[in-house]
Amino acid sequence: MKQPTKSFLSEATDFLIPVIKQAGEIALESWNKIEIVTQKDIRDIATKTDVEIENFLREKILGKWPEHGFWGEEGDRLNIKSSYQWLVDPIDQTKLYAKEVPIFYVQIALCFEAKPVLGLIYQPVSKQLFSAFEGNGAFLNNKALISKPSVSFDKAIVDVDFRGFRDKEQKEGKWMLEKLNKIIENSYRARMSGGALNIYLITGAFDAYIRLEDGTKPQDSAPRIIIMQEAGYKTKWIENPFGKKILIIAQEPLLSIIKQIILKK
């Protein structure tokens, strides 16, 4: 399949805006009657609403582009060989959603040959719609967003996604704690939202985002990466000593300073 044109991405965005807002309304309508259908591990869950929204989005997206691939968090992956893959997280931050915390999102991304080229994130409670597609910039409710000027590391507020570990003797866990301590010691402030607030980097709430673990699914990260990149932020993947990927999003030179901290032995 050929590279998506700007016209196609614009038309796809226009088509999906009312769809993702409708999905957000489904989440809100079910918020006071949560029904857990899958207990993935000790704390990771899926609700009946996750499944309902994913089915809704799959029907809308494949009804429009039946030849494209579809990869949600709750169901089977479809049309896996297509160069166009729609990645959907029906309710990002399900654990917060299920505990009545008003911080959750419906997320959609389009990847072409594994690269995010379009992203939409809708926060149903605040009615905030973040959107972007390749070459067109990033928007919040139709208002163009641009990256904030970089600050020095000692003045930076850093959002750190720290997955944690159960075995306190585990070498990788000790390494992560060491890097977290360095970030805390040298930055103005480190916050740990578990990725729940990292999209607000582009509104200026944070100056950098660091994911010190390798567990985030592409449905979580793909829409955020394309939106942040189109807002003017730099994204950098580096490898820790244990062969796992770390994601840094910031402006230069802050990104380079964080990279040095992470890679320093």
ChimeraX attribute file (.defattr): number of C-alpha atoms within 10 A of each C-alpha:
attribute: neighborCount
match mode: 1-to-1
recipient: residues
	/A:1	8
	/A:2	7
	/A:3	10
	/A:4	13
	/A:5	10
	/A:6	14
	/A:7	9
	/A:8	11
	/A:9	20
	/A:10	16
	/A:11	11
	/A:12	17
	/A:13	18
	/A:14	11
	/A:15	14
	/A:16	17
	/A:17	16
	/A:18	11
	/A:19	16
	/A:20	26
	/A:21	19
	/A:22	18
	/A:23	24
	/A:24	24
	/A:25	17
	/A:26	17
	/A:27	24
	/A:28	16
	/A:29	10
	/A:30	13
	/A:31	17
	/A:32	12
	/A:33	11
	/A:34	15
	/A:35	14
	/A:36	13
	/A:37	13
	/A:38	13
	/A:39	11
	/A:40	9
	/A:41	7
	/A:42	6
	/A:43	7
	/A:44	11
	/A:45	16
	/A:46	20
	/A:47	20
	/A:48	14
	/A:49	24
	/A:50	26
	/A:51	19
	/A:52	16
	/A:53	24
	/A:54	22
	/A:55	16
	/A:56	17
	/A:57	24
	/A:58	22
	/A:59	13
	/A:60	16
	/A:61	19
	/A:62	15
	/A:63	11
	/A:64	12
	/A:65	14
	/A:66	13
	/A:67	15
	/A:68	19
	/A:69	22
	/A:70	24
	/A:71	21
	/A:72	22
	/A:73	20
	/A:74	18
	/A:75	12
	/A:76	8
	/A:77	14
	/A:78	17
	/A:79	14
	/A:80	12
	/A:81	11
	/A:82	15
	/A:83	18
	/A:84	25
	/A:85	24
	/A:86	27
	/A:87	27
	/A:88	28
	/A:89	27
	/A:90	31
	/A:91	27
	/A:92	23
	/A:93	21
	/A:94	21
	/A:95	17
	/A:96	14
	/A:97	20
	/A:98	19
	/A:99	11
	/A:100	13
	/A:101	12
	/A:102	16
	/A:103	17
	/A:104	25
	/A:105	27
	/A:106	26
	/A:107	28
	/A:108	26
	/A:109	31
	/A:110	27
	/A:111	21
	/A:112	18
	/A:113	14
	/A:114	12
	/A:115	15
	/A:116	24
	/A:117	24
	/A:118	28
	/A:119	30
	/A:120	28
	/A:121	27
	/A:122	26
	/A:123	21
	/A:124	22
	/A:125	14
	/A:126	9
	/A:127	12
	/A:128	15
	/A:129	21
	/A:130	27
	/A:131	32
	/A:132	30
	/A:133	25
	/A:134	19
	/A:135	12
	/A:136	15
	/A:137	18
	/A:138	27
	/A:139	20
	/A:140	18
	/A:141	13
	/A:142	11
	/A:143	11
	/A:144	14
	/A:145	21
	/A:146	18
	/A:147	20
	/A:148	17
	/A:149	10
	/A:150	17
	/A:151	15
	/A:152	12
	/A:153	20
	/A:154	13
	/A:155	13
	/A:156	18
	/A:157	21
	/A:158	25
	/A:159	26
	/A:160	23
	/A:161	23
	/A:162	20
	/A:163	16
	/A:164	14
	/A:165	13
	/A:166	7
	/A:167	10
	/A:168	10
	/A:169	9
	/A:170	10
	/A:171	12
	/A:172	18
	/A:173	18
	/A:174	15
	/A:175	17
	/A:176	19
	/A:177	16
	/A:178	12
	/A:179	19
	/A:180	19
	/A:181	12
	/A:182	14
	/A:183	21
	/A:184	16
	/A:185	12
	/A:186	15
	/A:187	16
	/A:188	14
	/A:189	16
	/A:190	20
	/A:191	14
	/A:192	17
	/A:193	12
	/A:194	14
	/A:195	20
	/A:196	17
	/A:197	17
	/A:198	25
	/A:199	19
	/A:200	16
	/A:201	22
	/A:202	26
	/A:203	15
	/A:204	14
	/A:205	14
	/A:206	21
	/A:207	28
	/A:208	27
	/A:209	27
	/A:210	26
	/A:211	22
	/A:212	23
	/A:213	19
	/A:214	15
	/A:215	12
	/A:216	12
	/A:217	11
	/A:218	19
	/A:219	21
	/A:220	24
	/A:221	18
	/A:222	24
	/A:223	29
	/A:224	26
	/A:225	25
	/A:226	28
	/A:227	30
	/A:228	28
	/A:229	22
	/A:230	26
	/A:231	23
	/A:232	18
	/A:233	23
	/A:234	18
	/A:235	17
	/A:236	14
	/A:237	13
	/A:238	14
	/A:239	13
	/A:240	17
	/A:241	12
	/A:242	9
	/A:243	9
	/A:244	14
	/A:245	17
	/A:246	19
	/A:247	19
	/A:248	23
	/A:249	25
	/A:250	28
	/A:251	19
	/A:252	14
	/A:253	13
	/A:254	19
	/A:255	22
	/A:256	14
	/A:257	12
	/A:258	24
	/A:259	18
	/A:260	10
	/A:261	14
	/A:262	23
	/A:263	12
	/A:264	8
	/A:265	8
